[in-house]
Every structure is written in structure tokens, then in C-alpha cells.
Amino acid sequence: MVVLEGQGCVVTDADGRAYLDLIGGLAVSTLGHAHPALVQAVTGQVARLAHISNLSLHEQEVRLAERLLALVGTEGRVFFANSGAEANEAAFKLVRKHAGADRTYVVAARDSFHGRTMGALSLTGAARARQSFEPFCAEVRHVAYGSVDELRSVVTPQCAAVFLEPVQGEAGVISPPPGYLRAARELCDSVGAVLVFDEVQSGIGRTGLWFAHQHEGVLPDVLTLAKGLGGGLPISACIGLGRYGLVFDQGDHGSTFGGNPVSCAAAHAVLDTVEGDGLLENATKTGALLASGLAAIDHPLLAGVRGIGLWQAVRLTEPRARSVETHARQAGFLINAVQPDVVRLSPPLILDADEAQSFVDALPELMTTALTDPAHEVAR
């Protein structure tokens, strides 16, 4: 499929077919497609200043850093890059410098996803992403996500940091059990390890709050953002909170394009619109309608629904997610087979109730077709 254009939550391909975009650019297109606020911000900025070297500051990045820190609710410093992987690489370097020589390893979760560059990939716990690229350059100990006991067994005085997604995205929108993030905070505090929350997918309103960690009221030491921050323009952030904002000295890290004026202008438009148009409330309300509608479906292929806000996962009783994705596309819906038996939905935060309902209404027939499809996938 070759996509030519989009408007709102709908995209159109080269053959003129329209699709309801329930992938949202993999949780990127916060405001959907061709949103007037984003168009105006980007075109206005590029007419003034498109790029300046990182030997200088510019107004957009300073204001954006201040806004992000205000949303987190504490002091700190922000490093801007272009992608989630780059933000996590910056966080990895930060914790390594902070740790010194005595702390020899970091901890991350199995089935996690932190990026595809070599440092971020060493943190990633998803086996399918790691295959063919080992060994990695750092020691990372992976533990079961949600298990406080396993976390306790590896968070020792030799542990430099713990990297966690407050909600695991690529694993299939998996929320931790209540109290898990707080336990991670307490364990890190007890040994002096750095707690890093990767909110590349979950941040900027995806779960109904600005950041997923706010559901538990637990602050990390370092926070990484990307995807939805720019609404389609490449921008990411590594935020060092409190004293962790002072770890890097000048020259320790850098990015030629990171935090450029155009991407920062796009991020301002996203933040303005999410706040001004009540999109946090819409993510909660429309997400709940979507989740309840999907959960009410009675079908032999449907095992259940899980998620939070406008970030939902349809669990299947068989590994036919690819087939469901294919038949959904043929019916005019873009969804994501994130696991062999899980279909993920991460639509724009402007998705309305009627659009959500249209997918709920169509899903039973899509699953019936997938269930009888002789060309269905095998588990990856």
C-alpha cells in the first residue's frame, strides 16, 4: 500500500482507497493527518528558521524544554534528538557516566522494546529484535516485567540503572500490576541506581494522561519521549530530572538535527492542541468506548482486550494477527499485528466515537474471515 495523503484519521492510497488509520504512524500522529495547527506551525517556522547548529540555542527549543519539565512537574534539563532510539541512547550514556566503574550492569525487562541502535537494542528484551545482532557492548540483565521479586534480585549496589516502559508497547500494550513502578522506584533508591522510564510510545497523552507514569504518581530519574511529541515530525527528548539533568558536561553528547526549530514548532503545536482541544479527556473517553465495545464481542478468535486510553490490544486465541491485519486493511482499517496473537490499536488522539464504533462493528467479520483463511501466519 502506498499512502498519498491524509486528513484527520483517514488516509488515502495511490489507488484512491480510503482507510481509517488506527495505527497512527505507530503512535506518532497525535493530531491525525494535516491538522491545521501542525501545518501552520511547521510552515510558519520553516519560513523563519529551519535549522541552526547546536552551537547556538533557539527560542523554540528553550520554550519546549520548559514546557516538558512543567508537564513532568519538576526541575531538570532536556536533551533533544530525533527518534526514540536516540533518546534511549542518550539515557544509556547518562546512566553510564553517572554510575562510574563500580556499577557494571543495567536492568531491563523481557519483551521490552527500546530501539534498534546497538545500545538501545542491548536494552531491548524482545528476542525477535535481538536475534542476529548479539553480542552487545554492555551487560543488561533482563527480568520478567511486573515481577517485583525478580527486580529485587538484580537491583544491587552494582546495578547502574533500571530501564522500564510504564506500559510495554511492542509486547502488546501490557500494563504493570499495581505498585510495580513504585516498587522499582523504592528499589532503585535503596541502592542508588537510576530509574529510567521509556515513554517513547506511552507519552504525550496516549494513555489519557500526559505520561503513563502519572497513573501511579511515580517519578523517574530520567524520562525519554519521542513518537507523539512531534505529531509526525522527528523529535525526541531525554529528560534528566533534578540532579540527573547535570550529569552531562558540554561535549558529552550531541545531535546535529536534534531539537531543530521546525520539529520543536511541531511539538509546540501538539502540546497546544492536546491541551486546548481536550485530547487527554478524549483519549480516556473514546479509548474506554473502544475497549468496552471490543470486549463485548463474542467470537471464537477473540481472547480479550487490554490497554489504556487510545492504546488498545486485541488478544486472539490463535496466532492469526497478521491475517486479521490483512483483512482489516482490505476492509479499510489500518491496524498493527504487533505479536502473532495480538493486534494493536494506537490511533490519533482525535479519534471520535463514531470512528471507533465503525471498527468495533467490522471486527467480528474480519476475525471470521481470518479464522477461515488457509494462508494465516505461523507464530513468529
LINVENBEL-V627674 format. One record per backbone hydrogen bond with DSSP energy under -1.0 kcal/mol. NH is the residue of the N-H (numbers start at 0). CO is the residue of the C=O. Records with the same first field share a line. If there is no record, write none. Layout:
NH->CO, CO
This chain:
3->11
4->11
6->9
7->32
9->6
10->18
11->4
12->16
13->1
15->12
18->10
19->331
20->8
21->19, 333
26->22
27->23
28->23
29->27
31->28
32->7
38->34
39->35
40->36
41->37
42->38
43->39
44->40
45->41
46->42
47->44
48->44
55->52
61->57
62->58
63->59
64->60
65->61
66->62
67->63
68->64
69->65
70->66
71->67
72->68
73->68
76->239
78->237
80->235
86->82
87->83
88->84
89->85
90->86
91->87
92->88
93->89
94->90
95->91
96->92
97->93
98->94
99->95
104->157
105->138
106->160
107->140
109->142
110->124
111->108
120->116
121->117
122->118
123->119
125->111
128->125
129->125
130->126
132->129
140->105
142->107
146->143
150->146
151->147
152->148
153->150
154->150
155->153
158->155
159->104
161->193
162->106
163->195
167->173
171->168
172->168
173->167
179->176
182->178
183->179
184->180
185->181
186->182
187->183
188->184
189->185
191->187
192->187
193->159
195->161
196->221
197->163
198->223
202->198
203->209
204->209
207->204
213->210
214->211
215->212
217->212
220->194
221->194
222->238
223->196
224->236
228->225
229->226
232->229
235->80
236->224
237->78
238->222
239->76
240->220
241->74
243->240
244->241
245->242
251->248
259->256
263->259
264->260
265->261
266->262
267->263
268->264
269->265
270->266
271->267
272->268
273->269
274->270
275->271
276->272
278->273
281->277
282->278
283->279
284->280
285->281
286->282
287->283
288->284
289->285
290->286
291->287
292->288
293->289
294->290
295->291
296->293
301->298
302->314
303->314
305->312
307->310
309->205
310->308
311->344
312->305
313->342
314->303
315->340
316->300
319->317
320->339
323->319
324->320
325->321
326->322
327->323
328->324
329->325
330->326
331->328
332->327
333->19
335->343
337->335
338->341
341->338
342->313
343->335
344->311
345->21
348->29
350->347
355->351
356->352
357->353
358->354
359->355
360->356
361->357
362->358
365->361
366->362
367->363
368->364
369->365
370->366
371->367
375->372
